[in-house]
Amino acid sequence: MTPEQMLPKMSQNVSYHTALTVVAVSGNMEIAEALVAKNPKLLEIPGINGQIPVVVAVENTQMEMARYLYTRTPVQVLLAEDGYHGTLLFLNAIFYRMLDIALDLFNMSRRLAVTKHLQIESIPIIVLASKPDLFPGDCYLGPLTRFIYSWIQVKLPTLPKPSHANKDHKNTLMRKLLKGLSKWTGIDEVYRLKVMHLQAKKLLLGISEETLTLGLKERSETVDEALLFAVRYGNVDFLVEMIRNNSELLWSTRTSSSSTLFLLAVEFRQEKVFNLLYGLDDRKYLLLADKDSDGNGVLHLAGFPSPPSKLASVICAPLRMQRELQWFKEVERIAPEIEKERVNTEEQTPIEIFAKEHQGLRQEAEKWMKDTAMSCSLVAALIVMVTFAALIITVIFAAVFTVSGGSDDNSEGNPFHLYEQRFIIFIVSDLISCFAACTAVPIFLGILTARYSFDDFLVALPTKMITGLSILFVSIAAMLIAFSLVLITMMNKGKWIVAPTILCACLPALLFVLLQYPLLKEMIFSTYGKGIFDRNMTCWA
């Protein structure tokens, strides 16, 4: 096939996918290299969707293919038509985490990052602002991973030159073993993560410097919009770098509602962005005194419900209600006193908005609390009175007086097992189980008869639920220990019964832990943990 035959025939203004565009989707490097060697013009021809092969490869996350095609696509093709293909490639390279391509494009034409193309909806700076996962601030690492991250030294990779072969001929056995070991231990993943963070920081720093050359109108259309996206997605690293470089950006507003950055942080419930207020000087009081176009101050916005996406991660209605209260109370604490009584254009105060907008959530949380408390109180009551009543009467109470094994007539009728360790453990476990269940019942009854005001969901009701569930678990565990010891004592000569008894006793306790521990843990951390607000934020701007 001649090079000309490989080109699509354009007739009646109809476009076609070239062979290279199709290969870019599949990622077949061998075919791609053959096609490019045969006819380099294929790199410049867009497919049906108007995208050249390198953009198609990036959109389909074919990293090796994308880097290969990028190094062979002529620069003039990327910058032609006011940089249409270059901007499209820049956007996708950031979105799909191919930051080495994005950095190379930025060094080639810095203006692409902050200029809006008429045929493209977004701008590279806005895409970067919408990707907090590219930066360290949105990265949660365990202790071991954090240690490896801080210890490991990385070098930013460079794109291969077109003249060099794309294959590594130095893959010795030792090199393969080291690569496999680093992948198995997780070091390879941490290395790539740190490389991505450094690349994102470098790109952000360069874009931040480029924004200083923009005029007021250009800045309003690009930079201010990017800051609002950063607030919406909680991209703290982006906000800090941009505002450090230009402190005027601290006063950026959304055109449609006149909302400032921190009003939007409250509206979108981005606690990491809101925490930046604690690192400001007296300027924070001016920022907190702002209003949007509807006359809503920062406390009014805290009174409205959180976005559903933020509450979806909270596991139950009472904790969602608690999270809403935590936000309202924290904003109320830091906001000027006058904000408590300020009314918006609809003549509503913040507390009136909160009560009205959260009535449905309060009722849902009340129903969840009552249903859970009712179920748990029945379990506690059954432990004491119903489920094991027959066994308690025939075994436990009888065992207290005529313990299995009989009594010694020559020693005032004392049971043979009176001083044995398992007998003492049985008595203690039995008492703990009974008394713990009796204690849990009034706690759950207290939840059932509570007032269920908004403030009760902040500490009082979660504390009762934490206490009740903890005591109920102790009661169940102690009861299982007591009855296991009864069976083991009764079957004194059958040692085979020990292992099945222990296994059967552990199963209910294990199920209780697996099913209720996530709730209990979340409730404890949400009520008594350090919280989502960092009041000790150091000065950053």
matplotlib code that plots the C-alpha trace (Angstrom):
import matplotlib.pyplot as plt

x = [0.0, 1.3, 1.3, -1.4, -3.6, -3.4, -5.0, -8.8, -10.6, -12.5, -15.7, -18.8, -17.3, -17.4, -14.5, -13.3, -11.2, -7.7, -5.9, -3.7, -6.7, -8.1, -4.8, -4.5, -7.6, -6.3, -2.7, -1.0, 2.5, 3.9, 1.2, 1.4, 5.2, 4.7, 2.0, 3.9, 7.1, 5.1, 3.2, 3.9, 1.0, -1.4, -0.3, -2.0, -5.3, -8.3, -10.9, -14.7, -14.8, -12.2, -9.4, -5.9, -4.5, -2.5, -5.6, -7.5, -4.7, -4.8, -8.6, -8.4, -5.7, -3.1, -0.1, 2.7, 0.9, 0.1, 3.7, 4.9, 2.5, 3.1, 6.8, 6.2, 3.3, 4.6, 4.5, 2.8, -0.1, -0.7, -0.5, -2.4, -6.0, -5.2, -3.9, -7.1, -5.4, -2.8, -5.5, -7.5, -4.4, -3.5, -6.9, -7.0, -3.4, -4.2, -7.5, -6.0, -2.8, -0.3, 1.4, 4.7, 2.8, 1.0, 4.3, 6.0, 3.0, 3.1, 6.8, 6.1, 3.3, 2.5, -0.5, -2.4, -2.9, -4.9, -6.5, -10.0, -10.5, -13.8, -14.5, -13.6, -15.7, -13.1, -9.5, -6.5, -6.2, -9.8, -9.2, -6.2, -8.3, -10.9, -8.4, -7.4, -6.3, -3.2, -1.8, -0.6, -3.3, -6.0, -3.8, -4.4, -1.5, -1.0, 1.9, 4.1, 3.2, 3.8, 7.3, 8.1, 6.8, 9.0, 12.1, 12.0, 13.9, 12.3, 13.4, 10.9, 10.7, 11.4, 9.7, 11.8, 13.1, 11.6, 15.0, 15.4, 13.9, 10.9, 12.1, 14.4, 17.1, 18.7, 16.0, 18.5, 17.4, 18.4, 16.5, 13.4, 13.7, 14.1, 11.1, 9.0, 10.1, 9.3, 5.9, 5.2, 6.2, 4.2, 7.3, 6.7, 3.1, 4.4, 7.2, 4.7, 2.4, 5.2, 6.3, 2.7, 2.6, 5.8, 4.7, 1.4, 3.2, 5.6, 2.7, 0.7, 3.7, 4.2, 0.5, 0.4, 3.2, 1.6, -1.6, 0.2, 0.6, -3.2, -5.4, -8.3, -10.9, -8.9, -8.3, -12.0, -12.8, -10.1, -8.4, -11.4, -13.4, -10.7, -10.6, -14.3, -13.9, -11.0, -13.3, -16.1, -13.8, -11.8, -8.4, -6.6, -3.1, -4.3, -6.0, -3.0, -0.5, -2.6, -3.4, 0.2, 1.3, -1.4, -3.2, -5.9, -7.4, -8.5, -11.4, -12.6, -16.3, -18.7, -20.4, -23.8, -24.3, -21.5, -20.4, -16.8, -14.5, -15.2, -19.0, -18.8, -16.6, -19.5, -22.1, -20.3, -19.2, -15.5, -14.0, -10.4, -11.0, -12.9, -9.9, -7.8, -9.7, -7.9, -4.6, -5.5, -5.1, -7.9, -8.9, -11.0, -13.5, -14.0, -14.4, -17.0, -19.0, -19.7, -23.2, -24.3, -26.9, -29.8, -28.5, -27.3, -24.4, -22.0, -24.2, -27.3, -25.4, -24.4, -28.1, -28.9, -28.5, -25.2, -24.8, -26.0, -22.6, -21.0, -23.6, -23.5, -20.2, -21.8, -23.2, -26.5, -29.1, -28.1, -24.5, -25.6, -27.6, -24.7, -22.4, -24.8, -24.9, -21.1, -20.9, -23.5, -22.0, -18.5, -19.5, -21.6, -18.5, -16.2, -18.7, -19.3, -22.1, -24.4, -24.6, -26.8, -29.6, -29.1, -32.0, -31.7, -33.9, -36.7, -36.5, -35.1, -32.5, -29.8, -31.4, -34.8, -33.3, -31.5, -34.7, -36.8, -34.4, -33.3, -36.7, -36.9, -33.4, -34.2, -37.3, -35.3, -32.5, -35.1, -36.7, -33.3, -32.4, -35.7, -35.7, -32.1, -32.7, -35.9, -34.1, -31.2, -33.4, -35.3, -32.0, -30.9, -34.2, -34.2, -30.8, -32.1, -35.7, -36.8, -34.4, -32.4, -35.0, -35.3, -31.5, -31.0, -33.4, -32.4, -28.6, -27.3, -29.3, -29.1, -25.4, -25.0, -26.3, -25.6, -22.8, -22.2, -19.8, -21.7, -20.8, -18.5, -20.5, -17.4, -16.8, -20.1, -21.5, -19.2, -19.2, -16.2, -15.6, -15.9, -12.2, -11.5, -10.6, -13.3, -16.0, -14.9, -14.9, -18.3, -19.8, -18.1, -19.2, -22.7, -23.0, -21.4, -23.8, -26.8, -25.9, -24.7, -27.9, -29.9, -27.8, -28.3, -32.1, -32.6, -29.9, -31.9, -35.1, -33.5, -33.0, -36.6, -37.9, -35.5, -36.8, -35.0, -34.2, -31.6, -28.9, -29.5, -27.9, -24.7, -23.5, -26.2, -27.9, -24.7, -23.2, -26.2, -26.0, -22.2, -22.7, -25.6, -24.0, -20.7, -22.5, -24.7, -21.6, -20.0, -23.3, -23.4, -19.7, -20.0, -23.1, -21.4, -18.4, -20.7, -22.7, -19.6, -18.1, -21.3, -21.2, -17.5, -18.0, -21.0, -19.0, -16.0, -14.8, -15.5, -12.7, -13.8, -16.6, -14.2, -13.2, -16.7, -18.1, -15.4, -16.1, -19.8, -19.4, -17.1, -19.4, -22.2, -19.7, -17.7, -20.9, -21.9, -18.4, -18.3, -21.8, -21.8, -18.2, -18.1, -21.1, -19.6, -16.2, -17.7, -19.9, -17.0, -14.7, -17.5, -18.5, -15.2, -12.5, -10.5, -13.2, -13.1, -12.0, -8.4, -8.4, -4.6, -3.9, -0.7, -0.5, -0.3, -1.0]
y = [0.0, 3.4, 6.3, 8.0, 4.9, 5.1, 8.5, 8.7, 9.8, 13.1, 13.4, 15.4, 16.9, 13.6, 12.7, 9.3, 7.7, 6.9, 3.7, 5.4, 6.8, 3.3, 2.0, 4.8, 3.5, -0.1, 0.9, -1.5, 0.0, -2.2, -1.3, 2.4, 2.6, 0.9, 3.4, 6.4, 5.2, 4.6, 7.9, 10.6, 12.6, 10.3, 12.1, 15.3, 14.0, 14.3, 11.6, 11.9, 13.7, 16.2, 14.8, 13.9, 10.5, 11.7, 13.2, 10.0, 8.0, 10.2, 10.0, 6.2, 6.2, 4.5, 6.1, 4.5, 5.2, 8.8, 9.6, 8.0, 9.9, 13.2, 13.1, 12.5, 15.0, 18.2, 21.3, 23.4, 21.0, 21.4, 25.2, 25.7, 27.1, 29.2, 26.1, 24.0, 20.6, 21.7, 23.0, 19.8, 17.7, 19.9, 19.5, 15.7, 15.3, 17.0, 15.1, 11.7, 12.4, 12.4, 15.4, 15.0, 15.8, 18.7, 20.1, 19.8, 21.5, 24.3, 24.9, 25.0, 27.5, 28.8, 30.8, 27.6, 27.0, 30.3, 31.0, 29.9, 28.6, 29.4, 25.8, 24.3, 24.7, 24.4, 25.8, 23.8, 26.0, 25.1, 21.4, 21.6, 23.4, 20.6, 17.8, 17.9, 14.3, 15.5, 17.2, 16.1, 17.9, 15.4, 12.3, 10.1, 7.9, 5.2, 5.3, 3.0, 4.6, 8.1, 7.0, 5.6, 8.8, 11.0, 8.9, 8.1, 10.3, 10.9, 12.3, 13.9, 11.8, 13.3, 12.5, 10.3, 12.1, 11.1, 9.9, 7.4, 3.9, 3.5, 0.2, -0.4, -2.8, -2.9, -5.0, -7.4, -10.1, -8.0, -5.0, -7.1, -8.5, -5.0, -3.8, -6.7, -6.3, -2.6, -3.3, -6.0, -3.9, -0.9, 1.3, 1.6, 3.0, 5.5, 6.6, 7.2, 9.1, 11.4, 12.0, 13.0, 15.4, 17.1, 17.4, 18.9, 21.4, 22.4, 22.9, 24.9, 27.1, 27.9, 28.6, 30.8, 32.9, 33.1, 34.5, 37.6, 38.6, 38.6, 41.7, 42.3, 40.9, 37.8, 37.1, 37.4, 34.9, 32.4, 32.7, 33.7, 30.9, 28.4, 29.5, 28.9, 25.4, 24.8, 25.8, 23.6, 20.5, 21.3, 21.9, 23.6, 23.3, 25.2, 28.0, 28.5, 28.7, 31.1, 33.4, 33.4, 34.6, 37.2, 38.2, 40.1, 36.7, 36.3, 38.6, 36.7, 36.3, 34.2, 36.5, 34.8, 35.1, 37.5, 34.8, 35.0, 32.0, 31.3, 31.8, 29.1, 26.9, 26.9, 26.4, 23.4, 22.2, 22.1, 22.1, 22.1, 25.3, 26.8, 25.9, 28.4, 31.1, 30.2, 30.9, 34.5, 37.7, 40.1, 39.9, 36.9, 39.1, 41.1, 37.9, 36.5, 39.8, 39.4, 38.6, 37.0, 38.4, 37.0, 38.7, 35.5, 35.8, 33.0, 31.8, 31.8, 29.5, 27.2, 26.9, 25.5, 21.7, 20.3, 19.0, 15.4, 14.3, 15.5, 13.8, 10.5, 9.5, 9.8, 6.4, 7.2, 10.0, 11.0, 11.5, 13.5, 15.7, 16.0, 17.0, 19.7, 21.0, 20.9, 23.1, 25.6, 25.8, 26.3, 29.1, 30.7, 30.6, 32.4, 34.7, 38.3, 38.5, 40.5, 37.5, 35.6, 38.2, 39.3, 38.6, 37.8, 39.1, 36.7, 38.1, 34.9, 34.6, 31.9, 29.8, 30.0, 28.7, 25.9, 24.8, 24.9, 23.2, 20.4, 19.4, 16.4, 15.3, 15.7, 13.5, 10.9, 10.9, 10.6, 7.6, 5.9, 6.5, 5.2, 2.1, 1.2, 1.9, -0.2, -3.2, -2.9, -2.6, -5.7, -7.6, -6.5, -7.4, -10.8, -11.5, -10.9, -12.1, -14.0, -15.7, -17.6, -17.7, -21.5, -21.9, -19.4, -21.1, -24.7, -24.2, -20.9, -20.5, -24.2, -24.1, -21.3, -23.6, -27.2, -26.7, -29.5, -31.9, -32.1, -30.9, -32.0, -33.3, -33.3, -29.6, -27.9, -28.8, -26.6, -27.3, -29.3, -26.6, -23.6, -22.6, -23.6, -20.8, -21.6, -21.5, -18.1, -16.9, -18.3, -16.5, -13.2, -13.4, -14.3, -11.3, -8.9, -10.2, -9.7, -6.3, -4.9, -5.9, -4.3, -1.2, -1.0, -1.2, 2.2, 3.8, 2.8, 3.8, 7.2, 7.4, 6.5, 9.2, 12.0, 15.4, 15.1, 18.8, 19.8, 20.3, 16.8, 15.3, 17.2, 15.2, 13.9, 11.4, 10.0, 9.6, 7.6, 5.4, 4.9, 3.9, 1.6, -0.3, -0.7, -2.1, -4.3, -5.8, -6.4, -8.1, -10.4, -11.3, -12.1, -14.1, -16.3, -16.8, -17.9, -20.4, -21.8, -22.5, -24.2, -26.6, -27.3, -28.0, -30.2, -32.2, -32.5, -35.7, -34.8, -32.6, -32.7, -30.2, -27.4, -26.3, -26.4, -24.5, -21.7, -21.5, -21.2, -18.6, -16.5, -16.4, -14.2, -11.8, -11.6, -10.9, -8.1, -6.5, -6.7, -5.3, -2.6, -1.6, 0.6, 2.5, 2.7, 3.8, 6.5, 7.8, 8.0, 9.8, 12.1, 13.0, 13.0, 13.0, 16.0, 17.1, 18.3, 21.9, 22.8, 25.9, 25.7, 26.4, 28.4, 31.6, 30.9, 34.2]
z = [0.0, -1.0, 1.5, -0.6, -0.3, 3.5, 3.6, 3.8, 0.8, 1.5, -0.5, 0.0, 3.1, 4.9, 7.3, 8.2, 10.9, 9.6, 10.3, 12.9, 14.7, 15.1, 16.2, 18.8, 20.5, 20.7, 21.7, 19.3, 19.2, 16.5, 14.0, 15.0, 14.3, 11.0, 9.9, 11.0, 9.3, 6.1, 6.1, 8.8, 7.4, 9.3, 12.6, 11.3, 10.1, 12.5, 12.7, 12.6, 16.0, 14.9, 17.1, 15.8, 16.8, 19.8, 21.4, 20.7, 22.4, 25.5, 25.7, 25.7, 28.4, 26.1, 27.8, 25.8, 22.5, 23.5, 24.4, 21.1, 19.0, 20.8, 20.2, 16.5, 15.9, 14.4, 16.7, 14.0, 13.9, 17.6, 17.4, 14.2, 14.2, 17.3, 19.1, 18.8, 18.8, 21.3, 23.7, 23.3, 24.0, 27.0, 28.6, 28.1, 29.3, 32.6, 33.0, 32.3, 34.4, 31.6, 33.1, 31.3, 28.0, 29.7, 31.0, 27.6, 25.9, 28.5, 27.9, 24.2, 24.5, 27.9, 26.6, 25.9, 29.6, 30.2, 26.9, 26.0, 22.5, 20.9, 19.9, 23.3, 26.4, 29.0, 29.6, 30.9, 34.0, 34.9, 34.4, 36.7, 39.3, 39.1, 39.8, 43.5, 43.3, 41.3, 44.4, 47.8, 49.7, 48.5, 49.1, 52.1, 52.9, 55.6, 58.1, 56.0, 52.7, 54.2, 55.3, 51.9, 50.3, 52.4, 52.0, 48.3, 45.9, 42.4, 39.2, 36.8, 33.6, 30.2, 27.0, 24.6, 21.5, 18.2, 16.9, 19.8, 19.8, 22.1, 23.5, 26.4, 25.4, 28.9, 30.6, 32.3, 34.7, 37.7, 36.4, 36.0, 39.5, 41.0, 39.1, 40.2, 43.8, 43.8, 42.3, 44.9, 47.9, 46.6, 46.2, 42.5, 43.1, 45.7, 43.3, 40.5, 42.9, 44.0, 40.4, 39.6, 42.6, 41.6, 38.0, 39.1, 41.4, 38.6, 36.1, 38.7, 39.5, 35.8, 35.2, 38.3, 36.9, 33.5, 35.0, 36.1, 32.4, 31.8, 31.7, 34.0, 31.5, 30.7, 34.3, 35.1, 32.3, 33.2, 36.5, 38.6, 37.1, 37.8, 41.4, 41.8, 40.3, 42.8, 45.7, 44.4, 44.1, 47.2, 45.5, 48.3, 46.7, 43.6, 45.7, 48.0, 45.1, 43.0, 45.9, 47.2, 43.8, 43.5, 46.8, 44.9, 43.9, 47.5, 46.6, 43.5, 43.1, 41.1, 38.5, 38.7, 42.5, 43.7, 46.1, 47.3, 47.6, 51.2, 50.8, 48.1, 50.4, 52.9, 50.2, 48.8, 52.3, 51.4, 54.9, 53.6, 51.8, 54.7, 57.0, 55.0, 56.8, 60.0, 58.3, 57.4, 59.4, 60.0, 56.4, 57.3, 59.0, 55.9, 53.8, 56.3, 56.1, 52.4, 51.0, 47.8, 45.4, 47.5, 50.6, 52.1, 54.5, 55.4, 58.2, 55.9, 53.5, 56.4, 57.2, 53.8, 53.2, 52.1, 48.5, 48.3, 47.1, 50.4, 52.6, 50.6, 52.3, 55.8, 56.8, 58.6, 59.0, 62.6, 61.6, 58.6, 60.9, 63.2, 60.3, 59.3, 62.9, 63.1, 60.0, 61.3, 64.8, 63.5, 61.0, 63.8, 66.1, 63.6, 61.9, 63.2, 65.8, 63.6, 61.2, 63.6, 63.2, 59.7, 57.3, 53.6, 50.8, 51.9, 55.5, 56.9, 59.6, 59.5, 62.3, 60.6, 57.3, 59.1, 61.0, 57.8, 55.4, 57.8, 59.2, 56.8, 57.8, 61.5, 61.1, 59.2, 61.9, 64.6, 63.0, 62.5, 66.1, 67.4, 65.2, 66.2, 69.9, 69.8, 68.2, 70.6, 73.7, 72.6, 72.2, 75.7, 77.2, 75.6, 77.0, 80.5, 80.3, 77.2, 74.9, 77.5, 80.2, 80.2, 80.1, 82.8, 85.1, 84.4, 84.0, 85.3, 88.5, 89.2, 88.6, 91.1, 93.8, 92.5, 90.1, 87.6, 89.3, 92.6, 96.1, 98.8, 101.9, 104.1, 103.5, 104.3, 100.9, 98.8, 95.1, 93.8, 91.2, 93.6, 93.4, 89.8, 87.4, 84.9, 87.6, 88.7, 85.1, 84.6, 87.6, 86.7, 83.0, 84.0, 86.3, 83.7, 81.0, 83.2, 84.6, 81.2, 79.6, 82.4, 82.0, 78.2, 78.4, 80.2, 77.9, 74.8, 76.5, 77.0, 73.3, 72.6, 75.0, 74.0, 72.7, 69.4, 69.1, 66.6, 69.3, 70.7, 67.5, 68.1, 71.2, 73.4, 71.2, 69.6, 73.0, 74.2, 71.1, 71.5, 75.1, 74.5, 71.6, 73.5, 76.6, 74.5, 72.9, 76.3, 77.4, 74.4, 74.7, 78.4, 77.9, 75.2, 77.5, 80.4, 78.5, 76.8, 80.2, 81.3, 78.4, 78.8, 82.5, 81.9, 79.3, 81.5, 80.1, 76.4, 75.4, 71.8, 72.7, 73.6, 70.0, 68.5, 71.6, 71.3, 67.5, 67.9, 70.7, 68.6, 65.6, 67.0, 68.7, 65.4, 63.4, 65.8, 65.5, 61.7, 61.3, 64.1, 64.4, 61.3, 62.7, 66.2, 64.9, 62.7, 65.5, 68.0, 65.6, 64.4, 68.0, 69.9, 67.2, 66.1, 63.7, 60.1, 61.0, 61.6, 63.8, 64.2, 60.5, 60.1, 58.2, 54.4, 52.7]

ax = plt.figure().add_subplot(projection="3d")
ax.plot(x, y, z, "-o")
ax.set_aspect("equal")
plt.show()
